[in-house]
Amino acid sequence: MSATEILLALAIAVGIVGVVVPVLPGTVLVLAAVLVWALDIGTATAWAVFAVAATLLVAGSVVKYLVPGRRLKASGVPSRTLLAGALLGFVGFFVVPVVGVLIGFVLGIYLAERARVGGAAAWPSTRHALRAVGVSILIELVAACLAAVVWALGVVVT
């Protein structure tokens, strides 16, 4: 491995950590590292590796929003509750570094459901929201890890 590939491997590892710790743009960092590698190598194989990694990351980014959203709707959480969660998640991102998005999202769901159905009945919706956040992170993590494996195989092949 060259020095560039070692630095890119570190960037990919930081990107994977960034998926779990929402301070870093994990998926973007992984994609950028693979792109830099493809530009550096410049072969058709390197570009094919980049295309596969990019496809996995884009698909993971799309699925991470679709699957949890459907699960929440199937559990009876209305769209306006999801909107309240998204808005407070956005605010939480700026108010509490690192975990503010997650705290804001869950708090938004809880407050919206508390207003809609009352105190104790809001907890089931909040639990569904926590599961949805977990599933979302897991989907993005799997996509980033698969992209990293594709990149590593590309490094071995080239």
C-alpha positions in Angstrom: 0.0 0.0 0.0 1.2 3.5 -0.8 1.1 6.4 1.6 -1.9 7.8 -0.3 -3.8 4.6 0.2 -3.0 4.5 3.9 -4.3 8.1 4.3 -7.4 7.2 2.3 -7.9 4.1 4.4 -7.8 6.3 7.5 -10.3 8.7 5.9 -12.6 5.8 5.1 -12.3 4.6 8.7 -13.1 8.1 10.0 -16.1 8.2 7.6 -17.4 4.9 9.0 -17.1 6.2 12.5 -18.9 9.4 11.3 -21.9 7.3 10.3 -22.3 6.3 14.0 -21.3 9.6 15.5 -23.3 12.2 13.6 -20.7 15.0 13.8 -18.9 13.9 10.7 -20.4 13.5 7.3 -19.6 9.8 7.2 -21.0 8.7 3.8 -19.6 11.8 2.1 -16.2 11.2 3.6 -16.1 7.6 2.4 -17.3 8.6 -1.0 -14.7 11.4 -1.3 -11.9 9.1 -0.2 -12.8 6.5 -2.8 -13.1 9.3 -5.4 -9.6 10.6 -4.6 -8.2 7.0 -4.9 -9.9 6.6 -8.3 -8.5 9.9 -9.5 -5.1 8.9 -8.3 -5.1 5.4 -9.8 -7.0 6.5 -13.0 -7.6 3.0 -14.4 -10.9 1.6 -15.6 -10.8 -0.8 -12.6 -10.5 2.1 -10.2 -13.4 3.9 -11.8 -15.5 0.7 -11.7 -14.7 0.4 -8.0 -15.7 4.0 -7.4 -19.0 3.5 -9.4 -19.8 0.4 -7.2 -18.9 2.2 -4.0 -20.9 5.3 -5.0 -23.9 3.1 -5.9 -23.8 1.4 -2.6 -23.5 4.7 -0.7 -26.3 6.4 -2.6 -28.6 3.3 -2.2 -27.8 3.2 1.5 -28.6 6.9 1.8 -32.0 6.5 0.1 -32.9 3.3 1.9 -31.9 4.8 5.3 -34.8 7.3 4.9 -37.4 5.0 3.3 -37.3 2.0 5.6 -37.6 3.8 8.9 -40.2 6.2 7.6 -42.4 3.3 6.4 -42.0 1.5 9.7 -43.0 4.6 11.7 -46.0 5.2 9.4 -47.0 1.5 9.7 -46.8 1.8 13.5 -49.3 4.7 13.4 -47.0 7.6 13.7 -48.5 10.4 11.4 -46.4 12.5 9.0 -46.8 15.6 11.1 -45.1 13.8 14.0 -42.3 12.8 11.7 -42.0 16.4 10.6 -41.8 17.6 14.2 -39.1 15.0 14.8 -37.2 16.2 11.8 -37.5 19.9 12.7 -36.3 19.3 16.3 -33.6 17.0 15.0 -32.4 19.9 12.8 -32.4 22.3 15.7 -30.7 19.7 17.9 -27.9 19.4 15.4 -26.9 23.0 16.2 -27.8 23.1 19.9 -26.1 19.9 21.1 -23.0 18.8 19.2 -22.5 15.1 18.4 -25.9 13.7 19.5 -28.2 16.6 19.0 -29.8 15.2 15.9 -30.8 12.0 17.6 -32.0 13.7 20.8 -33.9 16.4 18.8 -35.6 13.8 16.6 -36.7 11.6 19.5 -37.8 14.6 21.6 -39.8 16.0 18.6 -41.6 12.6 18.2 -42.3 12.4 21.9 -43.6 16.0 22.1 -45.8 15.7 19.0 -47.2 12.4 20.2 -47.8 13.7 23.7 -49.8 16.6 22.2 -51.7 14.2 19.9 -52.5 11.2 22.2 -51.5 12.2 25.7 -48.7 11.3 28.2 -48.3 7.6 28.6 -49.6 6.8 25.1 -46.7 8.8 23.6 -44.1 6.4 24.7 -44.9 3.6 22.2 -44.4 6.1 19.4 -41.2 7.3 20.9 -39.9 3.7 21.1 -40.8 3.2 17.5 -38.8 6.4 16.7 -35.8 5.1 18.6 -35.9 1.9 16.6 -36.3 3.8 13.4 -33.2 5.9 14.2 -31.3 2.7 15.0 -32.3 1.0 11.8 -31.4 4.2 9.9 -27.9 4.2 11.4 -27.5 0.5 10.8 -28.5 0.8 7.1 -26.0 3.6 6.5 -23.3 1.8 8.4 -23.7 -1.4 6.3 -23.6 0.7 3.1 -20.4 2.5 4.2 -18.7 -0.8 5.3 -19.7 -2.5 2.0 -18.2 0.5 0.1 -15.0 0.2 2.2 -14.8 -3.5 1.3 -15.2 -2.8 -2.4 -12.5 -0.2 -2.1 -10.2 -2.6 -0.3 -10.7 -5.2 -3.0 -10.0 -2.6 -5.6 -6.7 -1.7 -3.9 -5.7 -5.4 -3.9 -6.7 -5.8 -7.6 -4.9 -2.7 -8.9 
